Amino acid sequence: MKKPINKKIILGFSIGDYNGIGPEILLKAFSNFNLFKKCIPVVFCNLEILVYYKKLLKSKIIIKKVKNLNEDLNDNCLNVFSCFNKNINIEPGKIKKSAGRYSIISLEESTNALINNQIHGIVTLPISKINSQNKNFNFPGHTEYFMSKFNVKNNIMIMNSNLMTLGLISGHIPLNRVNINTIKIQAEEKIRIFTETLKYDLLKKNPKIAILGINPHAGENGLLGNEEIKVIIPLMNKLNRKERILYGPFPSDSFFGLRMFKEFDGVISWYHDQGLIGFKSFCFEKGVNFTGGLPIVRTSPDHGTGYNIAGKGIANEKSLLESIKLNLKIISNRNLIK
């Protein structure tokens, strides 16, 4: 996809659930850090949403409504593109169907701007699966939505921080569906996408990638399971023929316990909690969710809507801040290699 050219990166934000912590952490991120020098933010929502939370936080940030994304953007403020007229009732902490439907409208509008080259990248604020699902949006989450929108057959969910970059072979699926013989069909392509992401989006020229075992103690030479011997090691040998980039398989408990991730540019986990427990133990407030394999750049914070703390002024914006920084970094890196 051809990227628009601008002196500053134009970064779009879907508002997520306006009764969650998304609007609050967005205002905090741009209030406390000098991001305006690096990008022009465009938030896809009704103006009153950000005005409500600005008053709540007593923020001094400037918010301006824009009507034309091609001509009407402002520096040093949050540009609000309110292209849909919806009556809203903001109630922080409340799980409401109307807020869930609105979060999807915002997502669709920001995605259309991305498709039309009006923004360079997108940061998605948290939605809730409880109230956002409907007949028109029956995706497990943002990732599957973007795969459908951009006709991508395979991708990899990546969690990134300054400490580690983690790729998940299987993401948001029930544990009883995690079967090595099923996920190995996608593993080769996902590892390839993960490697390409490290090389071209994160500029790791010769990445060193750790592969976790799927069984306790990585199978203990077949005593605790033979998936490592029959599936994982042969796959690693195949992918290492041209150049050795994959190492392991490592027992996941000692891998994280001994902080072995510091020795690698990336880590491959076979299922969600295997990798995410380790990742969030070390990187919870600074983790970023990045979708590898898409033609566009999409990032998000590594947490949900936080209904229990919404509207209390205590939500932590660090993960969103890192999401913005990573998005800007990848956009710049992709432009550098073209």
C-alpha positions, 0 to 999 in steps of 0.5 A: 500500500502506498503511504501518504507523504507528509512532513509529520506522520498522521496517526489515527486513533479508534476511540474504543469503548468510551466508557472504558479507559481509552479516552483517558489514557489518550489524553494523558499520553498527549498531555504528559509527553511531547508527541506532537513534534512527532505526529499529527493525531486524528481521533475518530469520535464525537468531540464531546467524548474527549471534552468530557474526559478533558474536564474530568482530568482537568487537562489543558490539552487542545482539542479541535474538530476537523471536517476534512482529513486532507486539508484541515489538520492542526499541529499541537492538538488532538484533531477530532474527526467526527464524521458520524452523528450519534447520540451518546451517553458517557457513563465511565465503567458501565458496560453498554451495548451502545458504547460497544456499537460505537467502538466499532463505528469508530474502528470502521471509520478510522480503517476507511481513512487508512484505506484511503491513505488519509492516515499513515498508521492506526492505534486501536484503543481497547474494545470489549468483546462483551458489548462490541460483538454483533452480526456485522462484527463477529470477529474475536478481536481487532486482529481478525478484523484487520485480516478480513479488511486487508484480505490477509490469510495469515498473520502473527500476534506480536507483543513488543517491549524494550525487554522482549519481542514475543510472537504467538503461533496461536492467539485468542483461542481456547486452550482445548483447541491448542494442538501442536498438530493443528497449529504446526500447519500455520507455524512455518508461515507465522515464524516467517512473518515474525522474522520479516517483522524483526528484520524490516519493521524493527531493523534487526538485520540478523535476528536471533529467535528463541523457540519455546517448547510446548511440553513441560521441560520442553518434553524432557527428551520425549519423557513428557511429550514428543511434540518437540522431537516430532514437530518442533525440532524438524521445523526448526531444522528446516527453517535454519537451512539457509541461516541459523536464526532459530534456537531451542526449544527451551522450557518456558518456565526456566526461559522466563525465570532465568531471563533468557529472553535478554539473549534473543531478538525475538521469542516464539510461543505456541499458545497465548498464556505460555508466552503472555504470562512471561511477557506481562510479568516483565513488561505489563505497563510497557507492552504493545500489541502489534499485528505482524503480516499486515500491509498497514501498521496497527498497534494497541496497548496490551490491556483491556477497557479497565471498566473498574478504574474508568473515570477515576483518573488513575489509569496508566497511559504507559502502554498506550505511549509505547504503542504510539512510539512503536507505531511511529517507529515502524512507519519510519522504518518501512519508509527507510527501506523503500 
